[in-house]
Amino acid sequence: MSTNPDQIFNLLSDVIDPNTQKKLGPIVKKSEISTDGQVVNLTLALGYPVFNSEAALRQSIETAITGAGFSLGRFGCRLAVQTHAVQRGLKPLANVRNIIAVASGKGGVGKSTTSVNLALALRAQGARVGLLDADIYGPSVPIMLGLSGKPESHDNKTMEPLVGHGIEANSIGFLIDPDSPAIWRGPMVSQALEQLLRQTNWGDLDYLIIDMPPGTGDIALTLSQKVPLTAAVIVTTPQDLALADARKGLQMFRKVDVPVLGVVENMSMHVCSNCGHAEPVFGEHGGRDLASEFNLPWLGSLPLALSIRAQTDAGTPTVVSDPDSPAAAEYQRIAHQVACLVAALPKDMAGKMPSVVVNP
């Protein structure tokens, strides 16, 4: 019995990806399919790092083709992250497929720690990742990645990013004296951030994480309007004060048509370093309730733990310094969710639309 290639394609195209809840049709078009009799060999070109979800994906595919009399032979996945749509009137950066803003609306909730560990987790899963520190008044990425020095410039116009733990990074902290405050007004800050973004020679990146400044004022609003963002992640603590500002940050992104992927809750529990006792010192379920209120995914929660703070301050964040710890596993799980949610967003079509020429 001969195998009809179209039959295999149709079977695979209708399979629902358990990670994105989308049909595999667009992915199958870019994947490698071969048959040996009734045995199907497949290498999927996934738009997200497969991480630990390959088994679930394989099971879905096997169920679909077995019912049609086929069996699955060789099966694998390769990473092929796509460029996704950004705000109307903006275009994605040439070398950066997706820019993800990590915001809180309030300072002191662990936003930068989340940004750094999210970037490192995505890289650990196989993605090419960069990190932009957009907090001009309180840059912390240099310390968190254990980096120092100034970016090199080969043409006196653009900058080379510094690299820490495999992450390309840039920050105003690399350009000014560590003890010098940035006494700048809003327009100057916005201009400096746009220069950091657009005049950095980012490599070929799947994801650029932006550690957003706290608040929802002029700087954050300007960034959300001028930076071509694929999506945003909201970071909060369970405390009512933090949640109130997180709501404002979330609403800001909605007003500028930036999809919010979900909510991360930091400091959900205080874990005693002596006895291990966990206590919700800032309240309970605040992040989960916020996500539910806006019908968003609750991406996960991290404890208020001495180890996370100490590792980050030392320039070796949890994901790289203690990869087998429960906290690192949670960062990895959150990163995988973020990547899958990004993969389910509309693709960028700006570069595929034909130019309109009007003849006189």
HUTABEL-V48373 format. One record per residue. SS is DSSP state (~ for helix, > for strand, _ for the rest). BURIAL is 1 if it has 16 or more other C-alpha atoms within 10 Angstrom, else 0. Layout:
BEGIN
<<SS;BURIAL> <SS;BURIAL>>
END
This chain:
BEGIN
<<_;0> <_;0> <_;0> <_;0> <~;0> <~;0> <~;0> <~;1> <~;0> <~;0> <~;1> <~;1> <~;1> <_;0> <_;1> <>;1> <_;1> <_;1> <_;1> <_;1> <_;0> <_;0> <>;1> <_;1> <~;1> <~;0> <~;1> <~;1> <~;0> <_;0> <_;0> <>;0> <>;1> <>;0> <>;1> <>;0> <_;0> <_;1> <>;1> <>;1> <>;1> <>;1> <>;1> <>;1> <>;1> <>;1> <_;1> <_;1> <_;1> <_;1> <_;0> <_;0> <_;0> <~;0> <~;0> <~;0> <~;1> <~;1> <~;0> <~;0> <~;1> <~;1> <~;0> <~;1> <~;1> <~;0> <_;0> <_;0> <_;0> <_;1> <>;1> <>;1> <>;0> <>;0> <>;0> <>;0> <>;1> <>;0> <>;1> <_;1> <_;1> <_;1> <_;1> <>;1> <_;1> <_;1> <_;1> <_;0> <_;0> <_;0> <_;1> <_;1> <_;1> <_;0> <_;0> <>;1> <_;1> <_;1> <>;1> <>;1> <>;1> <>;1> <>;1> <_;1> <_;1> <_;1> <_;1> <_;0> <_;1> <_;1> <~;1> <~;1> <~;1> <~;1> <~;1> <~;1> <~;1> <~;1> <~;1> <~;1> <~;1> <~;1> <~;1> <~;1> <_;1> <_;0> <_;1> <_;1> <>;1> <>;1> <>;1> <>;1> <>;1> <_;1> <_;1> <_;1> <_;1> <_;0> <_;1> <_;1> <~;1> <~;1> <~;0> <~;1> <_;1> <_;1> <_;1> <_;0> <_;0> <_;1> <_;1> <_;0> <_;0> <_;0> <_;0> <_;0> <_;0> <_;1> <>;1> <_;1> <_;1> <>;1> <>;1> <>;1> <_;0> <_;0> <>;1> <>;1> <>;1> <>;1> <>;1> <~;1> <~;1> <~;1> <_;0> <_;0> <_;0> <_;0> <_;0> <_;0> <_;0> <_;0> <_;0> <_;0> <_;0> <~;0> <~;0> <~;0> <~;1> <~;1> <~;0> <~;0> <~;1> <~;1> <~;0> <~;1> <~;1> <~;0> <_;0> <>;1> <_;1> <_;1> <_;0> <_;0> <>;1> <_;1> <>;1> <>;1> <>;1> <>;1> <>;1> <_;1> <_;1> <_;1> <_;1> <_;1> <_;0> <~;0> <~;1> <~;1> <~;1> <~;1> <~;1> <~;1> <~;1> <~;0> <_;1> <_;1> <_;1> <_;1> <>;1> <>;1> <>;1> <>;1> <>;1> <>;1> <>;1> <_;1> <_;1> <~;0> <~;0> <~;1> <~;1> <~;0> <~;1> <~;1> <~;1> <~;1> <~;1> <~;1> <~;1> <~;1> <~;1> <~;0> <~;0> <_;0> <_;1> <_;1> <>;1> <>;1> <>;1> <>;1> <>;1> <>;1> <>;1> <>;1> <_;1> <_;1> <_;1> <>;1> <>;1> <_;0> <_;0> <_;0> <_;0> <_;0> <_;0> <>;0> <>;0> <_;1> <_;0> <_;1> <_;0> <_;1> <_;1> <~;1> <~;1> <~;1> <~;1> <~;1> <~;1> <~;0> <~;0> <_;0> <_;0> <_;0> <>;1> <>;1> <>;1> <>;1> <>;1> <_;1> <_;1> <>;1> <_;1> <~;0> <~;0> <~;1> <~;0> <~;0> <~;1> <~;1> <~;1> <_;0> <_;1> <_;1> <_;1> <~;1> <~;1> <~;1> <~;0> <_;1> <_;1> <_;0> <_;0> <~;0> <~;1> <~;1> <~;1> <~;1> <~;1> <~;1> <~;1> <~;1> <~;1> <~;1> <~;1> <~;1> <~;1> <~;1> <~;1> <~;1> <~;1> <_;1> <_;1> <_;0> <>;0> <_;1> <_;0> <~;0> <~;0> <~;0> <_;0> <_;0> <_;0> <_;0> <_;0> <_;0> <_;0> <_;0>>
END
